């Protein structure tokens, strides 16, 4: 049976949530815990697809629970409830997209619908995980939340994000392959970081880039040199842009949220510009090789199109951003279930087809959308050939 765990020290509140969710017990089972210690015992005995915890509780709190989930490499999703931030501040925090923070108090009906949607989407995806070549039908009609379909265990970014919500002052000691690093926070903002000989943003970038980390929080007050002087959200946006685009200039990545600037960051050398120009030329050829072409793009991990052919004039940025997340989710699941590698995603929708192919290990992907005039077999052949050519340029 699929399981949900709710954690909060407010017993009446938590019991009312469980009562409201009882009518959905055919879809999932709801367990409740009134402390982090109790929650840890349950998590160690059961497999939960979703854990939702209050942030501030006596003794151990929500961050302590996230640290435990990280320690055991929890494979499910997690969300945090907080009554200590404004809705506007939580909106900015959720824009980072690594863990959802739910503002308390909230409408119970909204909460129930959010939980039900999570489990129904998860159930629908699992029905389609049968092979490396995966067909997901009608996936484009869905609205994918930032972490309602989490594909990573609780990581360092998630924990830092929640520490920011809690305005936490603490040092997070991080071990990567036996090597130690640290990130210092003062009232929710990162003020310093170290990893080997690296300091500041370089150390943070290295630590969040690590595949597996062990994290311990030290809340003892100590005097720390402040070498990072930037609000948490702004700082992390800059770090994540560097992480996604593999660039070296932190200030350039931070200075603008405009899409055209993101593209400039990704094309930060003449050789890259030439490659992207060649990719644009390759996509243009699709007009002659594929009937009913609506749009085609080559995009990165962050969903930003680097090359595109768009005869229909649709919102290619929105498509690419959503499919970047879908590809990451499906790739991770394929690897976990079959130890295989994702070769292709095909989506059938009412007015045509979408096809998505990763370009090797480059982090880039080819996306093509066609209407009903196209032939699927021909589309797959062309996409495979084009992806192979594009991969040579990465």
C-alpha positions in Angstrom: 0.0 0.0 0.0 1.3 3.5 -0.9 2.0 5.5 2.2 2.0 9.1 3.3 3.6 10.3 6.6 2.5 13.6 8.3 4.7 14.9 11.2 3.6 17.8 13.5 3.6 18.3 17.3 0.0 19.8 17.1 -2.0 16.7 17.7 -5.5 18.1 17.0 -4.3 19.7 13.8 -2.6 16.5 12.6 -5.5 14.2 13.5 -7.9 16.5 11.6 -5.7 16.1 8.5 -5.7 12.4 8.8 -9.5 12.3 9.2 -9.9 14.4 6.1 -7.6 12.1 4.1 -9.4 8.9 5.3 -11.8 9.0 2.3 -8.8 8.4 0.0 -7.4 5.3 1.8 -8.1 3.3 -1.4 -5.3 5.4 -3.0 -2.9 5.8 -0.1 -2.5 5.1 3.6 -1.9 8.1 6.0 0.3 7.7 9.1 0.8 10.5 11.6 3.6 11.2 14.1 3.8 13.9 16.8 7.6 14.1 17.0 10.7 13.6 14.9 11.9 10.7 17.0 8.6 8.9 16.4 8.7 9.8 12.7 12.3 8.3 12.4 11.1 5.1 13.9 8.2 4.8 11.4 10.4 5.7 8.5 12.9 3.1 9.4 10.1 0.4 9.5 8.0 1.6 6.5 8.4 2.8 2.9 6.8 6.2 2.4 6.3 7.8 -0.9 5.8 11.3 0.7 6.8 12.8 4.0 5.3 16.1 5.1 6.7 17.6 8.3 6.2 20.8 10.3 9.4 22.9 10.5 9.4 24.0 14.1 8.8 21.4 16.8 10.2 20.9 20.3 13.6 19.1 20.6 14.2 17.8 17.1 12.6 19.8 14.3 11.9 19.5 10.5 15.6 20.1 9.6 16.6 17.2 11.9 14.1 15.0 10.0 15.4 16.1 6.6 19.0 15.3 7.8 17.8 11.8 8.7 16.2 11.4 5.3 19.4 12.4 3.7 21.4 10.0 5.8 19.3 7.0 4.8 19.1 8.1 1.1 15.3 8.5 1.3 13.9 7.8 -2.2 10.5 9.4 -1.8 9.4 13.1 -1.8 9.3 15.5 1.0 7.5 18.8 1.9 7.8 21.2 4.8 5.0 23.1 6.6 5.8 26.5 8.1 3.8 29.1 9.9 6.7 31.5 10.3 7.0 33.0 6.9 4.8 35.2 4.7 3.2 33.7 1.6 5.3 36.0 -0.6 8.6 34.9 1.0 7.6 31.2 0.7 6.8 31.8 -3.0 10.3 33.0 -3.6 11.8 30.1 -1.7 9.7 27.6 -3.7 11.0 29.1 -6.9 14.3 27.2 -6.2 12.3 24.1 -6.8 14.0 21.5 -4.6 11.5 21.2 -1.8 8.0 22.5 -1.4 7.3 24.7 1.6 3.6 24.9 2.5 2.4 28.0 4.3 0.3 27.4 7.5 -2.5 27.9 8.0 -3.9 26.4 4.8 -7.3 25.4 3.4 -7.9 21.7 4.2 -9.6 21.0 0.9 -6.6 22.5 -0.9 -4.3 20.3 1.1 -6.3 17.1 0.4 -6.4 17.9 -3.4 -2.7 18.5 -3.4 -2.0 15.2 -1.7 -4.4 13.3 -4.0 -2.9 14.9 -7.1 0.6 13.8 -6.0 -0.3 10.1 -5.6 -2.4 10.0 -8.8 0.4 11.5 -10.8 2.8 9.0 -9.3 0.5 6.1 -9.9 0.0 7.2 -13.6 3.8 7.5 -14.2 4.5 4.1 -12.6 2.1 2.4 -15.0 4.3 3.5 -17.9 7.7 2.4 -16.6 8.0 -0.8 -18.6 11.1 -0.4 -20.7 13.9 1.9 -21.6 11.9 3.3 -24.6 9.0 4.8 -22.7 5.7 6.1 -24.0 3.9 8.5 -21.7 0.4 9.5 -22.9 -1.2 12.8 -22.3 1.6 14.0 -20.0 1.6 17.5 -21.5 -1.9 18.1 -20.1 -0.6 18.0 -16.6 0.9 20.8 -14.5 4.1 19.6 -13.0 4.8 21.2 -9.6 8.4 22.1 -8.7 8.8 19.1 -6.4 5.5 17.3 -6.3 7.3 14.7 -8.4 10.6 14.6 -6.7 13.3 12.5 -8.4 16.1 13.0 -6.0 16.5 12.0 -2.3 16.8 14.9 0.2 20.0 16.7 -0.7 22.1 19.6 0.5 20.2 22.2 -1.4 16.9 21.1 0.1 18.3 21.3 3.6 19.8 24.8 3.0 16.5 25.9 1.6 14.6 24.8 4.7 17.3 26.4 6.9 16.6 29.7 5.1 12.9 29.3 5.8 13.6 28.8 9.5 16.1 31.7 9.5 18.6 29.3 11.0 22.0 30.2 12.2 24.2 27.1 12.1 27.1 25.4 10.4 26.4 22.5 8.1 29.3 20.1 8.1 29.4 18.1 4.8 31.5 15.1 4.0 32.1 14.1 0.4 34.1 10.9 -0.3 35.8 11.2 3.1 36.7 14.9 2.6 35.2 17.6 4.8 33.5 20.8 4.0 31.2 23.3 5.7 28.6 25.9 4.9 27.9 28.6 7.5 24.5 30.3 7.8 23.5 33.4 9.8 19.8 34.0 10.2 19.0 32.0 7.0 21.7 33.5 4.8 24.9 31.7 3.7 27.8 33.8 4.9 30.8 31.5 4.4 31.7 28.0 3.0 34.8 25.9 2.8 35.8 22.7 0.9 39.4 21.7 0.7 41.2 24.9 -0.6 38.0 26.4 -1.9 36.0 29.2 -0.1 32.8 31.1 -0.6 30.6 30.4 -3.7 33.3 28.1 -5.2 33.0 25.8 -2.2 29.2 25.9 -2.2 29.2 25.0 -5.9 31.5 22.1 -5.3 29.5 20.8 -2.4 26.1 20.9 -4.1 27.6 19.3 -7.1 28.7 16.2 -5.1 26.6 13.1 -5.9 26.5 11.8 -2.4 27.1 13.8 0.8 26.8 13.2 4.5 25.5 16.2 6.4 25.6 17.1 10.1 24.3 20.4 11.6 26.2 22.2 14.3 24.0 24.9 15.9 26.7 26.1 18.4 27.4 29.8 18.1 30.8 30.7 16.9 32.4 33.7 15.3 32.5 33.3 11.5 34.0 35.5 8.9 31.4 36.8 6.5 32.7 36.5 3.0 29.3 36.1 1.2 27.1 39.1 1.5 24.0 38.3 -0.6 20.4 37.3 0.2 20.0 33.5 0.2 17.6 33.3 -2.7 19.7 35.6 -4.9 22.8 33.7 -4.0 21.4 30.3 -4.7 19.9 31.4 -8.0 23.4 32.4 -9.1 24.9 29.2 -7.8 22.3 27.1 -9.6 22.8 28.9 -12.9 26.5 28.1 -12.7 25.7 24.5 -11.8 23.4 24.1 -14.8 25.4 26.0 -17.4 28.9 24.9 -16.2 30.2 28.5 -16.4 33.0 30.0 -14.3 31.8 33.6 -13.7 29.5 33.7 -10.7 28.8 37.5 -11.0 27.8 37.2 -14.7 25.3 34.4 -13.8 23.8 36.3 -10.9 23.3 39.7 -12.6 20.3 39.0 -14.7 17.3 36.7 -14.7 16.4 37.6 -18.3 16.3 34.6 -20.6 18.5 36.1 -23.3 21.2 36.6 -20.7 20.9 32.9 -19.7 21.5 32.0 -23.3 24.6 34.3 -23.4 25.9 32.5 -20.3 25.5 29.1 -22.1 27.2 30.4 -25.2 30.2 32.0 -23.5 32.8 31.1 -26.1 33.2 31.5 -29.8 33.4 27.7 -30.2 30.1 27.2 -28.4 28.5 29.9 -30.5 29.6 28.1 -33.7 28.2 24.8 -32.3 24.9 26.4 -31.5 24.7 28.0 -35.0 25.4 24.5 -36.5 22.6 23.0 -34.3 20.2 25.7 -35.5 21.0 24.8 -39.1 20.4 21.2 -38.3 17.0 21.9 -36.8 16.0 24.0 -39.9 16.5 21.0 -42.1 13.7 19.3 -40.2 11.1 21.3 -42.2 12.0 19.3 -45.2 12.4 15.9 -43.5 9.4 15.8 -41.1 5.8 16.5 -42.1 3.7 18.7 -39.8 6.7 20.1 -37.8 5.4 22.4 -35.0 8.6 23.1 -33.1 12.0 21.6 -32.4 14.7 22.6 -29.9 17.9 21.5 -28.2 17.9 22.5 -24.6 20.0 22.1 -21.4 19.3 20.6 -18.0 17.5 23.9 -16.9 15.1 23.8 -19.9 16.6 26.8 -21.6 16.6 26.3 -25.4 20.0 26.7 -27.0 18.9 26.1 -30.6 15.4 26.0 -32.1 13.2 25.8 -35.1 9.7 27.1 -34.4 7.4 27.4 -37.4 4.2 27.3 -35.3 5.3 30.1 -33.0 4.3 28.1 -29.8 5.8 28.9 -26.4 8.9 26.7 -26.8 10.4 27.9 -23.5 7.5 26.4 -21.5 7.7 23.2 -23.4 11.4 22.8 -23.0 11.3 23.6 -19.2 8.6 21.0 -18.5 10.2 18.3 -20.6 13.6 19.0 -18.9 11.9 18.0 -15.6 10.1 15.0 -17.1 13.3 13.7 -18.7 15.2 14.0 -15.4 12.4 12.2 -13.5 12.1 9.4 -16.1 15.9 9.0 -16.5 16.3 8.6 -12.7 13.5 6.1 -12.5 14.7 4.0 -15.4 18.2 3.8 -13.9 16.7 2.8 -10.5 14.3 0.2 -11.9 16.3 -1.4 -14.7 19.9 0.0 -14.3 19.4 1.1 -17.9 19.8 4.4 -19.7 17.0 6.4 -21.2 17.1 6.5 -25.0 13.8 8.1 -25.9 10.5 9.5 -24.5 7.5 9.6 -26.8 4.3 11.4 -25.9 1.1 10.9 -27.8 -1.4 13.8 -27.3 -4.7 14.7 -29.0 -3.2 16.8 -31.8 0.1 15.0 -32.6 3.3 13.6 -31.1 6.3 14.8 -29.0 9.6 13.1 -29.0 12.5 13.6 -26.6 16.0 12.2 -26.9 19.0 12.9 -24.6 22.2 13.8 -26.4 24.5 11.3 -24.8 26.0 12.4 -21.4 26.1 16.1 -22.5 23.1 17.1 -20.4 21.4 18.5 -23.6 18.3 17.1 -25.1 16.6 17.1 -28.5 12.8 17.9 -28.4 10.5 17.7 -31.5 6.8 18.4 -31.7 4.7 17.4 -34.7 1.0 17.4 -35.7 -1.1 14.5 -36.9 0.3 14.8 -40.5 3.6 13.3 -39.3 4.4 9.6 -39.3 5.7 8.4 -36.0 8.1 5.9 -37.5 9.7 8.5 -39.7 9.8 11.0 -36.9 11.7 8.5 -34.7 14.2 7.7 -37.4 14.9 11.4 -38.1 15.1 12.2 -34.4 17.6 9.4 -33.8 19.8 10.5 -36.7 19.6 14.2 -35.8 20.4 13.4 -32.1 23.5 11.4 -33.2 24.7 14.4 -35.3 24.0 16.9 -32.5 25.8 14.7 -29.9 29.0 15.0 -32.0 29.0 18.8 -31.4 28.6 18.6 -27.6 
